[in-house]
């Protein structure tokens, strides 16, 4: 059974940084594309960043230049380094091991990120 477990969320002031981690088990991680998504209250879940098996990355326009997605296949872990955080980045952040549109794959339980102004 595939499990994705996110961690690293918390409360941070605007301009601060956080690094999220997502550890995968139950699948051959190095064969999975991985993505970070977020859902703010009253809004739909949206793609934040995605990384392919070959480590090609894509980002939402709203986070380009501030967030960096990376993966460590030896640790079955995908990371999201978030810098220059803004209040509008406040959301629950999820990881998924499917394509960028989130139509397939498994979801973690999410980790809350709150950015205060």
Order of alpha helices (4+ residues) and beta strands (2+ residues): beta-beta-beta-beta-beta-beta-beta-beta-beta-beta
